[in-house]
Structure formats: C-alpha cells, structure tokens
C-alpha cells in the first residue's frame, strides 16, 4: 500500500511527537521547521522521544520550508497560534487538491485557516495530551490522551475518517459533529491551564494544589463559558468527562467563594484533573522562553474580545492577558507571587 504523505509544519513539543509517531507507523512524513537548531539536532540524532523513563529515536526528513513541487495528502499545522496563518499560507501550495489541513492549535483557529484554504479542506483536531520540547530535538510526552476531530460544518466523510485513522498512531480519536462546542470547551480549559501555568511558571500539578489558584481557574473558565453561551455555542465535555457548563460558577457561587457543596465538588474535580495532567507545562510559557510571541490573544484574548461584542464582561481573563504580555515583554517574571497578585487584583472585579 502507498504510504500516506504527511507534511507537519512545526517541530515543537506537539509537532515533534506527532511527526515521530506517524513516522514510526510507516507514514511518509516531512517536517517543516524554521528553527535551525531543531533541524540540526533532528538531522544528527533523529527525533528523541522520552516517555516513561525511556528514550527512543525516530529518524525522519526535516526541512526549512515545504519542498517545491511536492504534494501532500495531509498538512498538519503544529505551530503556536500566532504563527498558524503564516504556516498555512506557506504550506498551501504543497496541499493536494483533495487534501486536508489539520489544525492542532489551541484557540479558535479553524475559521482563520478556512479563509486561507477553504472550509471544506479544514479538519479541526483538539489535542487532549501534553508534550514539551526540553531541548532542540528532544521531546517529552507529559500527558497521555488523543484527539477530538471534526469539520466546521459538522459533516463526516471519508477524508475526515482518514485523518482520524492517521492520528490514531498518537492517541485515540473521537469524531464530533459539534467542533465549535468542543473547541470552546477546550478554550475554556486553556484559559485556566495555559494562562495560569504561564503566570505561575510551574507545572499544572503543583498549581492545582493551591485553593486560590483553583478558584482563579474556575473563574477564568466561567467567563469563557458565559461568552460561549452568548455566541450560541453548545458546549461539549472535554475528553468526554469534564462538563464546562457544570464547572461554571453559578451567581450564588460567585458571591460565596467558600462553603458551598457544589463549589467544593468543582474544586475537587479540578484538583483531580490537575493531578492527571500534573506534569503538563504551559506551551505558551515555553514559547515566551524561546523568544516567541505568546498565544494569549488566541486564548483569554478571544474570550475578552468576543465578550465585548455581546456585552459579557471577562475581567479575570482581561487581567491575565495583561500579565502574560507583561511577562513576554520582560516587565514581569512568572512566579507564584504574580499569581497571588492576579488573585488579589481581581477580587473586586470577578
């Protein structure tokens, strides 16, 4: 059988493990990375994957730009959100006429990519696992999981199923007819996990052990849920288990931060989720450390901007956007103290 031709654009944590995993099962994978250090490391030593205390190497093709004249049935966009539109435009000439662009980014990027290649060629793939690149070419899978995939119009077809079969090499795949609902639920979770991880400068496990940080996380998710409702989105459970509609604070819980049995249950569930993904580190913080533009405008920034359209306030997400940009510009440093300041700053506003 002919090996599927796949172009993976981006070789950070998610992109590197995606490319290597597909290569291990026989896909014909080409990776595009603009980072010369990553290319040199992979060309020399292959993709070095660390998981469960063991390391394995997968050798593959890595280039600085899509090879001229070559066509790929699947283009997987694995950059950070601020680079995704440029990545899609660069990769578009290499996409086969009957091929698909697969959007792995957090946020609501499918509409942006549809404007470039057409909505019928876009597959949204929500990543439910974690990874980091600890050094150029060395990848650490920090959490198990798979994908939820779908099309913007909710349709199902053979090509979508083909993408799902391909991604099964990395983790289990669920097909949804409500991609927007699944995306908004993951966005709400990212507002908490990625943003707080960036500001606090720590992995998820230690952060969720602190009650006030869990409270911040629930408030951030609540604002995202309220904006999603204003947009008419029907939210889906994250990974089939975490119900964001239920996690959102009620009016009574907003006024009574302690003592409510319902609120205690929400804290307990968030703590359990945090322990499951305890080794997960914010990819946005990693991007800042590498001198890249943070993705905060695609996460909490989306909640703030879309909330303004509907008259829905999102003060905690707004403050998160300000602090992440301050970190990126060198005016603040990620720390528990900065998370504590976020908590105090937002008490009168939340």
C-alpha positions as CSV (number, residue, x, y, z in Angstrom):
1,X,0.0,0.0,0.0
2,X,1.1,3.6,-0.7
3,X,2.3,5.3,2.4
4,X,0.3,8.4,3.3
5,X,2.3,11.6,2.6
6,X,2.1,14.0,5.5
7,X,3.6,17.4,6.0
8,X,3.9,18.5,9.6
9,X,4.6,22.3,10.0
10,X,6.2,23.0,13.3
11,X,8.6,20.9,15.4
12,X,7.9,22.0,19.0
13,X,6.6,19.6,21.6
14,X,3.3,18.6,19.9
15,X,4.7,18.8,16.3
16,X,7.8,16.7,17.1
17,X,5.9,13.9,18.8
18,X,3.2,14.0,16.1
19,X,5.8,13.7,13.3
20,X,7.8,11.0,15.0
21,X,4.8,8.9,16.0
22,X,3.5,9.0,12.4
23,X,6.9,8.1,11.1
24,X,7.1,5.1,13.4
25,X,3.9,3.6,11.9
26,X,5.2,4.0,8.3
27,X,3.8,7.3,7.2
28,X,5.9,9.3,4.7
29,X,6.4,12.3,6.9
30,X,8.2,15.6,6.1
31,X,8.6,18.1,8.9
32,X,9.0,21.9,8.3
33,X,10.8,23.9,11.0
34,X,12.2,27.4,10.7
35,X,14.4,26.7,13.7
36,X,17.9,25.9,12.5
37,X,18.8,24.3,15.9
38,X,15.9,21.9,15.8
39,X,16.7,20.9,12.2
40,X,20.4,20.3,13.0
41,X,19.5,18.2,16.1
42,X,17.0,16.1,14.3
43,X,19.2,15.6,11.2
44,X,22.0,14.5,13.5
45,X,20.2,12.4,16.2
46,X,16.6,12.0,14.9
47,X,13.6,12.9,17.0
48,X,14.4,11.8,20.5
49,X,11.2,10.8,22.4
50,X,11.3,10.5,26.1
51,X,8.4,8.6,27.8
52,X,8.0,6.6,31.0
53,X,11.7,7.0,31.7
54,X,12.8,5.6,28.3
55,X,14.2,7.3,25.2
56,X,13.7,6.2,21.6
57,X,14.9,7.8,18.4
58,X,12.9,8.2,15.2
59,X,14.8,9.4,12.1
60,X,12.9,11.5,9.6
61,X,13.0,14.2,7.0
62,X,13.1,17.8,8.3
63,X,13.4,20.9,6.1
64,X,13.2,24.7,6.4
65,X,10.3,25.1,4.0
66,X,7.9,22.9,2.1
67,X,9.7,21.1,-0.8
68,X,8.8,22.9,-4.1
69,X,6.6,20.8,-6.4
70,X,5.8,18.1,-3.8
71,X,2.2,17.4,-2.8
72,X,0.9,16.0,0.5
73,X,-2.5,14.5,1.3
74,X,-2.4,15.9,4.8
75,X,-0.9,19.0,6.2
76,X,-0.7,19.1,10.0
77,X,-0.3,22.6,11.4
78,X,1.6,22.3,14.7
79,X,2.9,25.8,15.2
80,X,1.9,28.1,18.0
81,X,-1.3,30.0,17.2
82,X,0.4,33.3,16.4
83,X,2.2,31.6,13.5
84,X,-0.6,29.4,12.2
85,X,-1.9,31.6,9.5
86,X,1.6,32.2,8.0
87,X,2.2,28.4,8.3
88,X,-1.0,27.7,6.4
89,X,-0.2,30.1,3.6
90,X,3.3,28.7,3.3
91,X,2.0,25.1,3.2
92,X,-0.9,25.7,0.9
93,X,1.0,25.1,-2.4
94,X,2.0,21.7,-1.0
95,X,-1.5,20.6,-0.2
96,X,-3.0,18.1,-2.6
97,X,-6.3,19.2,-4.3
98,X,-8.2,16.6,-2.3
99,X,-6.2,17.0,0.8
100,X,-6.8,18.5,4.3
101,X,-5.2,20.9,6.6
102,X,-5.4,19.7,10.2
103,X,-5.5,22.4,12.8
104,X,-3.9,21.3,16.2
105,X,-3.7,24.8,17.7
106,X,-5.5,25.8,20.9
107,X,-8.0,28.6,20.5
108,X,-10.5,29.1,17.6
109,X,-8.1,28.9,14.6
110,X,-10.2,26.8,12.2
111,X,-12.1,29.9,10.8
112,X,-8.7,31.6,10.2
113,X,-7.4,28.6,8.2
114,X,-10.7,28.2,6.3
115,X,-10.2,31.7,5.0
116,X,-6.9,30.6,3.5
117,X,-7.7,27.1,2.1
118,X,-11.5,26.8,2.2
119,X,-13.6,25.3,5.0
120,X,-14.1,22.0,3.1
121,X,-10.3,21.3,3.4
122,X,-10.1,22.1,7.2
123,X,-10.1,19.5,9.9
124,X,-10.0,20.7,13.5
125,X,-8.1,18.4,15.8
126,X,-8.4,19.2,19.5
127,X,-5.3,17.8,21.4
128,X,-6.1,16.1,24.7
129,X,-2.5,15.2,25.5
130,X,0.6,17.1,26.5
131,X,4.2,17.4,25.3
132,X,7.2,19.7,25.6
133,X,10.5,20.0,23.8
134,X,13.1,20.0,26.6
135,X,16.0,20.7,24.2
136,X,16.1,21.1,20.4
137,X,15.0,17.7,19.0
138,X,14.3,16.1,22.5
139,X,10.7,15.6,23.3
140,X,8.9,14.7,26.5
141,X,5.3,13.5,26.4
142,X,3.9,14.9,29.6
143,X,0.3,13.6,29.5
144,X,-1.5,10.7,27.7
145,X,-4.6,11.2,25.5
146,X,-5.7,11.6,22.0
147,X,-7.8,13.9,19.8
148,X,-11.3,15.1,19.0
149,X,-11.6,15.9,15.3
150,X,-14.3,17.4,13.2
151,X,-15.3,19.8,10.4
152,X,-16.7,23.3,10.9
153,X,-20.0,22.4,9.3
154,X,-20.3,19.2,11.3
155,X,-20.1,16.9,8.3
156,X,-18.5,13.5,8.3
157,X,-16.7,12.0,5.2
158,X,-14.1,9.5,4.2
159,X,-11.3,12.1,4.3
160,X,-12.1,13.0,7.8
161,X,-12.1,9.4,8.8
162,X,-8.8,9.0,7.1
163,X,-7.3,11.8,9.1
164,X,-8.6,10.1,12.2
165,X,-7.0,6.8,11.3
166,X,-3.7,8.6,10.8
167,X,-3.8,10.3,14.2
168,X,-4.6,7.0,15.9
169,X,-0.8,6.5,15.8
170,X,-0.6,9.1,18.5
171,X,-3.7,8.5,20.6
172,X,-7.4,7.6,20.5
173,X,-9.5,9.7,18.2
174,X,-13.1,10.8,18.6
175,X,-15.1,12.3,15.7
176,X,-17.5,15.1,16.7
177,X,-20.3,16.8,14.7
178,X,-20.0,19.8,17.1
179,X,-16.5,21.0,16.6
180,X,-17.2,24.5,17.7
181,X,-18.7,23.3,21.0
182,X,-15.6,21.1,21.6
183,X,-13.3,23.9,20.7
184,X,-15.0,26.3,23.1
185,X,-14.8,23.8,25.9
186,X,-11.1,23.3,25.3
187,X,-10.6,27.1,25.1
188,X,-12.3,27.5,28.5
189,X,-9.9,24.9,29.9
190,X,-6.9,26.5,28.3
191,X,-7.8,29.9,29.7
192,X,-7.2,28.3,33.1
193,X,-4.4,25.8,32.5
194,X,-2.2,27.5,29.9
195,X,-2.7,31.0,31.3
196,X,-2.1,30.2,35.0
197,X,0.8,28.0,34.1
198,X,2.4,30.9,32.2
199,X,1.9,33.4,35.0
200,X,2.8,31.0,37.8
201,X,5.8,29.5,36.0
202,X,5.1,25.9,37.2
203,X,3.6,22.6,36.1
204,X,-0.1,22.0,36.5
205,X,0.1,19.6,39.4
206,X,1.7,22.0,42.0
207,X,-0.6,24.8,40.9
208,X,-3.9,23.0,41.3
209,X,-2.9,22.0,44.8
210,X,-3.4,25.7,45.9
211,X,-7.1,26.6,46.5
212,X,-6.9,30.2,45.4
213,X,-5.3,29.2,42.1
214,X,-8.1,26.7,41.6
215,X,-10.5,29.5,42.3
216,X,-8.8,31.6,39.6
217,X,-9.0,28.7,37.2
218,X,-12.8,28.2,37.8
219,X,-13.4,32.0,37.3
220,X,-11.4,32.0,34.0
221,X,-13.4,29.0,32.8
222,X,-16.7,30.6,33.9
223,X,-16.1,33.7,31.9
224,X,-15.3,31.7,28.8
225,X,-18.4,29.6,29.3
226,X,-20.6,32.7,29.6
227,X,-19.1,34.1,26.3
228,X,-19.6,30.8,24.5
229,X,-23.3,30.8,25.6
230,X,-23.7,34.3,24.3
231,X,-22.2,33.1,20.9
232,X,-24.9,30.4,20.8
233,X,-22.4,27.5,21.2
234,X,-23.5,24.2,22.6
235,X,-20.5,23.1,24.8
236,X,-19.1,19.6,24.7
237,X,-17.5,17.7,27.5
238,X,-13.7,17.9,27.4
239,X,-12.3,14.4,26.7
240,X,-15.9,13.2,27.3
241,X,-15.7,13.8,31.1
242,X,-15.2,17.5,32.1
243,X,-18.5,19.3,31.8
244,X,-17.7,23.0,31.4
245,X,-21.4,24.0,31.7
246,X,-21.4,22.4,35.1
247,X,-17.9,23.8,36.1
248,X,-19.0,27.4,35.5
249,X,-19.8,29.3,38.7
250,X,-23.5,30.0,39.5
251,X,-24.4,33.5,40.6
252,X,-24.6,32.2,44.2
253,X,-21.2,30.6,44.0
254,X,-19.7,33.8,42.7
255,X,-20.8,35.6,45.8
256,X,-19.9,32.8,48.2
257,X,-16.3,31.7,47.4
258,X,-16.3,29.1,50.3
259,X,-18.8,26.8,52.0
260,X,-21.0,25.6,49.0
261,X,-21.1,21.9,48.5
262,X,-21.4,22.5,44.7
263,X,-18.4,24.6,44.7
264,X,-16.4,22.1,46.8
265,X,-17.3,19.5,44.2
266,X,-15.9,21.7,41.4
267,X,-12.7,22.3,43.3
268,X,-12.4,18.5,43.8
269,X,-12.9,17.7,40.1
270,X,-10.4,20.4,39.0
271,X,-7.9,19.1,41.5
272,X,-8.4,15.6,40.1
273,X,-7.9,16.8,36.5
274,X,-4.8,18.7,37.6
275,X,-3.3,15.5,39.1
276,X,-4.0,13.6,36.0
277,X,-2.1,16.1,33.9
278,X,0.3,17.1,36.7
279,X,3.4,17.1,34.5
280,X,1.9,19.4,31.9
281,X,3.7,22.6,31.4
282,X,2.3,25.6,29.6
283,X,3.4,25.7,25.9
284,X,2.8,29.4,26.0
285,X,5.4,29.8,28.7
286,X,7.8,27.7,26.6
287,X,7.2,29.9,23.6
288,X,8.0,33.0,25.7
289,X,11.2,31.4,26.9
290,X,12.2,30.8,23.3
291,X,11.5,34.5,22.5
292,X,8.3,33.7,20.6
293,X,5.0,35.7,20.6
294,X,2.7,34.3,23.3
295,X,-0.6,32.8,22.2
296,X,-2.6,34.7,24.9
297,X,-4.6,36.7,22.3
298,X,-5.9,33.4,20.9
299,X,-6.9,32.1,24.3
300,X,-8.0,34.6,27.0
301,X,-7.9,37.3,24.4
302,X,-10.6,35.6,22.4
303,X,-12.8,35.5,25.4
304,X,-12.3,39.2,26.1
305,X,-12.8,40.3,22.5
306,X,-15.9,38.2,21.8
307,X,-17.3,39.0,25.2
308,X,-17.2,42.7,24.3
309,X,-19.3,42.0,21.2
310,X,-22.0,40.5,23.4
311,X,-21.7,42.8,26.4
312,X,-20.3,40.0,28.5
313,X,-17.6,41.1,30.9
314,X,-14.4,39.0,31.3
315,X,-12.3,40.9,33.9
316,X,-10.2,38.0,35.0
317,X,-9.3,36.9,31.5
318,X,-8.6,40.6,30.7
319,X,-6.1,40.8,33.6
320,X,-4.5,37.5,32.5
321,X,-3.9,38.9,29.0
322,X,-2.2,42.0,30.5
323,X,0.1,39.9,32.8
324,X,1.1,37.4,30.1
325,X,2.1,40.2,27.8
326,X,4.0,41.9,30.6
327,X,5.9,38.6,31.1
328,X,6.6,38.3,27.4
329,X,7.9,41.9,27.2
330,X,10.2,41.5,30.3
331,X,8.2,43.7,32.6
332,X,7.2,40.8,34.9
333,X,8.5,37.3,35.8
334,X,6.5,34.2,36.0
335,X,6.1,33.3,39.7
336,X,3.7,32.2,42.4
337,X,3.8,35.8,43.7
338,X,2.5,37.1,40.3
339,X,-0.4,34.6,40.5
340,X,-1.1,35.8,44.0
341,X,-1.2,39.4,42.7
342,X,-3.6,38.3,40.0
343,X,-5.9,36.8,42.6
344,X,-5.9,40.0,44.7
345,X,-6.2,42.3,41.7
346,X,-9.4,40.5,40.5
347,X,-11.3,40.1,43.8
348,X,-13.3,43.3,43.3
349,X,-13.8,42.6,39.6
350,X,-14.7,38.9,39.5
